[in-house]
């Protein structure tokens, strides 16, 4: 298959595909002419789709990307700056959930939207472990409590810094401060550092941030599962429970569920601190 496929009857010669390509693999030799591929550089393509997404005439295909997999942008769905501002400012770290399971399709919808999170060199390395029932979440919390208990008994300074003795005591007494009674938990996995993926930790963290915003937009509450994430980085039984593949690491995760109550006001935050150079 030819790397760059251009329909000369549709191409307007605008050159936007060439300008949009982040690796300069598409060039326009003359203004107004159809684009051509930079010879010998085809394997460098990261399949980001910028060239095809920007083309106003849908006149080209690149590599293995086909036009029938691209979804047209519906401009009537664009939100206003005011709507965007309220959406971002009304995101809350939710720690109180309705004690009911969340339909599997709703949880998968959250993670599906996170596929559009940016990743270094468009590597898209993030995969997920989804604990879709309260019982499964409690299993992760129990393993986390075991790890915490070991730190407390060993007098590890992290136990005091993170108040783990109280968290373990509460868990043993039936109060889950680890996963906050969440009916679901999604954990983001990516390759361990040092491999072929340039930024695995950053990619996973950004994917979790996308998932959290997706949950907010889909009417679910979410909160970063800090205790579980930290424990999974140090406790082999928890990694095994989360089915972390060989060569992968846990970089992030969120609790998910229906909000037990809704918020009617936006709290303040610290003032913006920024250094501007011109």
C-alpha positions, 0 to 999 in steps of 0.5 A: 500500500502506498504510504500517502494516498491523495485524491487529486480531484478532491485536493485543493492544494491548501497545504494544511496537511503538510503544515499539520504533520508534526514530523514533516513527513508530508511536503508540498513542493509547490504552492497549490499542488497536491502534497507528496510524502517525504521519501524514505521517512515513511516509517517515522509516521506515528499515525497521529492523524493530524494530516487527515483531520485537518484536510477540509476536502477529505482528500488523503489517507496516510499509512494504515489510517483509513478515512472511514475510521475518522468521525466528523467534528460536530461544530454544534456540540462545541462548548462556550468558554463559560461552559468550559470554565464551569465544567472544569471548576465543578470537578470534585474529588468525590469520596462519597458514593451511592452504594449501588453498582455502576453499569459496566457500559458506563465505566467502559465509556469513561475509559473509552474517552481516555483513549484520546489523552495525549501521549509521548510520541503518540505511543498510546501505551496505557492499558487498564485494570477495571475493578467493576464491583464493590467486592473487587474494589474491597479486594484491592483495599484489603491488599493495600491495608496489608501493605500499610500494616507492614509499614506500621509494624516496621516503624517505616517513616512513611507510615507516620507521614501518611497516618497509615495506622489510623487508616488500617485501624479504620479498615479493620473496623469496617470503615474503608478510608482506602477506597471510600466505599467506591463501587468501582476502581480503574487502574492505569498501567503502562510499561516500566521506564527505560523501554521503548515508550518515552514517557510511560508515567506521564502518559498514564497520569494524563490518561487518568486525568482524562478519565476523571474529567470524562467521569465528571462529564458522564455524571459519575464521581471520581477520586484519585486512589492514592493509597492503592497506587502507592501500594501497588508500586511496592506490594507484589500481592496487590500487583498480582491482584490487579493483574499487572503484566510483566514489564508494566507498572501502576502509575495511576488510578481512580475510584468511580461511582454515583455521587452520594450528593451533588455540589451547588457551589464552586470553592475558591482556589489559590490565586494564579501564580505565573511568570510571563516572559515577552 
